[in-house]
Amino acid sequence: MAKKSKVFNELLRLQKRKPQPPQNYLASLEEKLQKESWPFEKFVVSPPGYAKMSEVLEDFVEPYREEAKTKEAIRRLLTLATIAWNAALFPKPEQQEIIDQMITDDLVAGDKKLNAEIQDVIKELIARKNRYFSEHKRMIIDFELQDEGKDCHLSVASTLLSKSLDAEEE
């Protein structure tokens, strides 16, 4: 019996050291979004019947994830992925305009080569979204990346769009 108690106590100790649970991350993101000016009255956390957008976004960037080794590199990857994801929800003729609005000179510091590389990655991500994630029609509003030591926890806020913005084209 003493061995079981020792193991149980060790599990309890490890449990106390764990970072805050995901619901707290989501509450933190929801609080952040409510402080900002959005055209939404209410935020829904983990709505039933919908895929968790954090998991979808992680799957979406998976082929690129190995290159992003630091938290800041992961944040940049997720930012580009979010731009591509949201642009992919619009009709093709409007996508470049949306990308151009998001990729400002401040972001690329006037570097034309960097701008071209970013544009290529975004176009590649749009193709990936259309090919493998076309059933997901939700726009990503924001994300938050929390440091958990060796890992990061991703929380995502998204809309509950019922259909794609380019539905008339289909």
TORKOL-4160 file (C-alpha; in steps of 0.2 Angstrom, whole numbers, padded with zeros to 4 digits, m for minus):
170
<pt num="1" X="0000" Y="0000" Z="0000"/>
<pt num="2" X="0014" Y="0012" Z="0004"/>
<pt num="3" X="0021" Y="0010" Z="m0014"/>
<pt num="4" X="0004" Y="0015" Z="m0021"/>
<pt num="5" X="0003" Y="0030" Z="m0010"/>
<pt num="6" X="0020" Y="0036" Z="m0015"/>
<pt num="7" X="0015" Y="0034" Z="m0034"/>
<pt num="8" X="m0001" Y="0043" Z="m0031"/>
<pt num="9" X="0008" Y="0057" Z="m0022"/>
<pt num="10" X="0020" Y="0059" Z="m0036"/>
<pt num="11" X="0006" Y="0060" Z="m0048"/>
<pt num="12" X="m0002" Y="0074" Z="m0038"/>
<pt num="13" X="0014" Y="0083" Z="m0037"/>
<pt num="14" X="0016" Y="0082" Z="m0056"/>
<pt num="15" X="m0002" Y="0088" Z="m0058"/>
<pt num="16" X="0001" Y="0103" Z="m0048"/>
<pt num="17" X="0016" Y="0108" Z="m0059"/>
<pt num="18" X="0007" Y="0107" Z="m0075"/>
<pt num="19" X="0003" Y="0124" Z="m0083"/>
<pt num="20" X="m0015" Y="0130" Z="m0082"/>
<pt num="21" X="m0028" Y="0120" Z="m0091"/>
<pt num="22" X="m0033" Y="0124" Z="m0109"/>
<pt num="23" X="m0050" Y="0132" Z="m0103"/>
<pt num="24" X="m0040" Y="0145" Z="m0094"/>
<pt num="25" X="m0030" Y="0149" Z="m0110"/>
<pt num="26" X="m0047" Y="0150" Z="m0120"/>
<pt num="27" X="m0054" Y="0162" Z="m0106"/>
<pt num="28" X="m0038" Y="0172" Z="m0108"/>
<pt num="29" X="m0040" Y="0174" Z="m0127"/>
<pt num="30" X="m0059" Y="0178" Z="m0125"/>
<pt num="31" X="m0055" Y="0191" Z="m0112"/>
<pt num="32" X="m0041" Y="0199" Z="m0124"/>
<pt num="33" X="m0054" Y="0199" Z="m0139"/>
<pt num="34" X="m0068" Y="0207" Z="m0129"/>
<pt num="35" X="m0056" Y="0221" Z="m0124"/>
<pt num="36" X="m0053" Y="0225" Z="m0143"/>
<pt num="37" X="m0066" Y="0232" Z="m0155"/>
<pt num="38" X="m0074" Y="0218" Z="m0165"/>
<pt num="39" X="m0091" Y="0218" Z="m0174"/>
<pt num="40" X="m0096" Y="0202" Z="m0164"/>
<pt num="41" X="m0107" Y="0203" Z="m0148"/>
<pt num="42" X="m0103" Y="0186" Z="m0141"/>
<pt num="43" X="m0089" Y="0174" Z="m0142"/>
<pt num="44" X="m0092" Y="0155" Z="m0141"/>
<pt num="45" X="m0078" Y="0144" Z="m0133"/>
<pt num="46" X="m0077" Y="0127" Z="m0140"/>
<pt num="47" X="m0095" Y="0126" Z="m0148"/>
<pt num="48" X="m0102" Y="0109" Z="m0149"/>
<pt num="49" X="m0102" Y="0101" Z="m0166"/>
<pt num="50" X="m0087" Y="0111" Z="m0173"/>
<pt num="51" X="m0069" Y="0105" Z="m0174"/>
<pt num="52" X="m0057" Y="0114" Z="m0163"/>
<pt num="53" X="m0049" Y="0127" Z="m0173"/>
<pt num="54" X="m0033" Y="0126" Z="m0164"/>
<pt num="55" X="m0031" Y="0107" Z="m0169"/>
<pt num="56" X="m0036" Y="0112" Z="m0187"/>
<pt num="57" X="m0023" Y="0126" Z="m0188"/>
<pt num="58" X="m0010" Y="0114" Z="m0180"/>
<pt num="59" X="m0014" Y="0101" Z="m0194"/>
<pt num="60" X="m0014" Y="0115" Z="m0207"/>
<pt num="61" X="0004" Y="0120" Z="m0203"/>
<pt num="62" X="0011" Y="0103" Z="m0199"/>
<pt num="63" X="0022" Y="0102" Z="m0215"/>
<pt num="64" X="0030" Y="0118" Z="m0210"/>
<pt num="65" X="0031" Y="0116" Z="m0192"/>
<pt num="66" X="0048" Y="0107" Z="m0192"/>
<pt num="67" X="0056" Y="0123" Z="m0199"/>
<pt num="68" X="0049" Y="0134" Z="m0184"/>
<pt num="69" X="0060" Y="0130" Z="m0170"/>
<pt num="70" X="0057" Y="0145" Z="m0158"/>
<pt num="71" X="0041" Y="0152" Z="m0151"/>
<pt num="72" X="0043" Y="0168" Z="m0162"/>
<pt num="73" X="0046" Y="0157" Z="m0177"/>
<pt num="74" X="0030" Y="0147" Z="m0173"/>
<pt num="75" X="0020" Y="0164" Z="m0171"/>
<pt num="76" X="0026" Y="0170" Z="m0188"/>
<pt num="77" X="0021" Y="0153" Z="m0196"/>
<pt num="78" X="0004" Y="0154" Z="m0188"/>
<pt num="79" X="0002" Y="0172" Z="m0193"/>
<pt num="80" X="0006" Y="0168" Z="m0211"/>
<pt num="81" X="m0006" Y="0153" Z="m0210"/>
<pt num="82" X="m0020" Y="0164" Z="m0203"/>
<pt num="83" X="m0018" Y="0176" Z="m0217"/>
<pt num="84" X="m0018" Y="0162" Z="m0230"/>
<pt num="85" X="m0033" Y="0153" Z="m0222"/>
<pt num="86" X="m0044" Y="0168" Z="m0221"/>
<pt num="87" X="m0039" Y="0174" Z="m0239"/>
<pt num="88" X="m0044" Y="0156" Z="m0245"/>
<pt num="89" X="m0062" Y="0159" Z="m0239"/>
<pt num="90" X="m0064" Y="0173" Z="m0251"/>
<pt num="91" X="m0067" Y="0172" Z="m0270"/>
<pt num="92" X="m0050" Y="0170" Z="m0280"/>
<pt num="93" X="m0051" Y="0188" Z="m0288"/>
<pt num="94" X="m0051" Y="0195" Z="m0270"/>
<pt num="95" X="m0038" Y="0185" Z="m0262"/>
<pt num="96" X="m0023" Y="0195" Z="m0268"/>
<pt num="97" X="m0031" Y="0211" Z="m0262"/>
<pt num="98" X="m0033" Y="0203" Z="m0245"/>
<pt num="99" X="m0015" Y="0197" Z="m0244"/>
<pt num="100" X="m0009" Y="0214" Z="m0250"/>
<pt num="101" X="m0018" Y="0222" Z="m0235"/>
<pt num="102" X="m0011" Y="0211" Z="m0223"/>
<pt num="103" X="0007" Y="0211" Z="m0230"/>
<pt num="104" X="0012" Y="0229" Z="m0227"/>
<pt num="105" X="0029" Y="0237" Z="m0230"/>
<pt num="106" X="0031" Y="0238" Z="m0212"/>
<pt num="107" X="0030" Y="0219" Z="m0211"/>
<pt num="108" X="0043" Y="0216" Z="m0225"/>
<pt num="109" X="0053" Y="0232" Z="m0221"/>
<pt num="110" X="0053" Y="0236" Z="m0240"/>
<pt num="111" X="0062" Y="0220" Z="m0244"/>
<pt num="112" X="0055" Y="0215" Z="m0261"/>
<pt num="113" X="0063" Y="0198" Z="m0260"/>
<pt num="114" X="0056" Y="0194" Z="m0243"/>
<pt num="115" X="0039" Y="0200" Z="m0249"/>
<pt num="116" X="0040" Y="0189" Z="m0264"/>
<pt num="117" X="0045" Y="0174" Z="m0253"/>
<pt num="118" X="0030" Y="0178" Z="m0241"/>
<pt num="119" X="0018" Y="0179" Z="m0255"/>
<pt num="120" X="0024" Y="0162" Z="m0262"/>
<pt num="121" X="0022" Y="0154" Z="m0245"/>
<pt num="122" X="0004" Y="0161" Z="m0243"/>
<pt num="123" X="m0001" Y="0155" Z="m0260"/>
<pt num="124" X="0006" Y="0138" Z="m0256"/>
<pt num="125" X="m0004" Y="0138" Z="m0240"/>
<pt num="126" X="m0020" Y="0144" Z="m0249"/>
<pt num="127" X="m0018" Y="0129" Z="m0261"/>
<pt num="128" X="m0016" Y="0118" Z="m0245"/>
<pt num="129" X="m0031" Y="0125" Z="m0237"/>
<pt num="130" X="m0042" Y="0122" Z="m0253"/>
<pt num="131" X="m0035" Y="0105" Z="m0256"/>
<pt num="132" X="m0035" Y="0097" Z="m0238"/>
<pt num="133" X="m0046" Y="0109" Z="m0227"/>
<pt num="134" X="m0060" Y="0115" Z="m0239"/>
<pt num="135" X="m0074" Y="0108" Z="m0227"/>
<pt num="136" X="m0068" Y="0121" Z="m0214"/>
<pt num="137" X="m0077" Y="0138" Z="m0218"/>
<pt num="138" X="m0073" Y="0147" Z="m0202"/>
<pt num="139" X="m0063" Y="0163" Z="m0202"/>
<pt num="140" X="m0049" Y="0164" Z="m0189"/>
<pt num="141" X="m0051" Y="0180" Z="m0179"/>
<pt num="142" X="m0035" Y="0178" Z="m0168"/>
<pt num="143" X="m0024" Y="0166" Z="m0160"/>
<pt num="144" X="m0014" Y="0166" Z="m0144"/>
<pt num="145" X="0002" Y="0156" Z="m0141"/>
<pt num="146" X="0006" Y="0151" Z="m0123"/>
<pt num="147" X="0024" Y="0145" Z="m0118"/>
<pt num="148" X="0024" Y="0129" Z="m0109"/>
<pt num="149" X="0042" Y="0126" Z="m0107"/>
<pt num="150" X="0047" Y="0114" Z="m0121"/>
<pt num="151" X="0030" Y="0116" Z="m0130"/>
<pt num="152" X="0017" Y="0129" Z="m0134"/>
<pt num="153" X="m0001" Y="0129" Z="m0132"/>
<pt num="154" X="m0012" Y="0136" Z="m0146"/>
<pt num="155" X="m0029" Y="0144" Z="m0143"/>
<pt num="156" X="m0039" Y="0150" Z="m0158"/>
<pt num="157" X="m0054" Y="0162" Z="m0160"/>
<pt num="158" X="m0064" Y="0159" Z="m0175"/>
<pt num="159" X="m0081" Y="0164" Z="m0183"/>
<pt num="160" X="m0095" Y="0151" Z="m0185"/>
<pt num="161" X="m0098" Y="0154" Z="m0203"/>
<pt num="162" X="m0110" Y="0142" Z="m0210"/>
<pt num="163" X="m0103" Y="0143" Z="m0228"/>
<pt num="164" X="m0089" Y="0150" Z="m0238"/>
<pt num="165" X="m0088" Y="0168" Z="m0244"/>
<pt num="166" X="m0086" Y="0162" Z="m0262"/>
<pt num="167" X="m0101" Y="0151" Z="m0262"/>
<pt num="168" X="m0109" Y="0160" Z="m0276"/>
<pt num="169" X="m0094" Y="0155" Z="m0287"/>
<pt num="170" X="m0097" Y="0137" Z="m0285"/>
